[in-house]
Amino acid sequence: MDDDKIKAALEVVFGANSDLYQNRGFQRRIGYGTRPAIINIDLANAWTRPGHAFTCVNCDEIIEATNRVLAPARALKIPIIFTTTAYAVTEGPNSDMGMWGKKIPTETLVEGSEAVEIDSRLAPRADEHIIVKKRASAFHGTMLAGLLRACDVDTVILTGTTASACVRNTAEDAIAEGFRPIIPRETIGDRIAGAVEWNLFDIDAKFGDVEPVENVVKYLEGLNGAPRA
């Protein structure tokens, strides 16, 4: 079965399960705040370009959708953060990969390599932050929470890869830290379609609002107030 058929089948299944969740009080809407930031999770070459262990499907569409979100955010000078996962020591007993390297091929994510550079189609700007992380969540062991609070952010718009790990973990930590997670559906990727559909369904049930890109763009374009200095 190809990815489109899998996606269609899962949409039917999860659509039916939504009634069960909603009747038990899940899938409430957390809603948009007034001070958003965009967090682009692991949209680096190892995930977005062919030929890597971490390569995800439909990355051209994910990049295009992410750029749709970035355009109004950049026009308003909204805080924009990119993350990549990279390791300085990938050999020997004293690696910074930790236990994760025993489970997945983190040794291919070498700090300073082309693989961990942000995809050039997104072209991070000089005033946009790039955070190097070692674990799945963009919050774990980084200065992200402090940066967001310093910018008075109340809403985090999460794009990127992967739905089953880094996006999901970041959404979980975001709501735990008191931010409103908003996840534009078309900007999220993984290595198999089923992983995307299941995790977006579950994130929407418990941790944040999964929204069409069109809705997120309208929200950003409709923000009041002068552009940030």
Buried (B, 14 or more C-beta within 10 A) or exposed (E): EEBEEBBEBBEEEBEEEBEEBEEEEEBEEBEBBEBBBBBBBBBBBBBBBEEBBBBBBBBEEBBBBBBBBBEBBBEBEBBBBBBBBBBEEBEEEEBEBEEBBEEEEBBBBBBEBEBBBBBEBBEBEEEBBBBBBBBBBBBBEBEBBEBBEEBEBBBBBBBBBBBBBBBBBBBBBBBEBEBBBBBBBBBBBBBBBBBBBBBBBBBBBBBBBBBEBEBBBEBBEEBEEEEEE
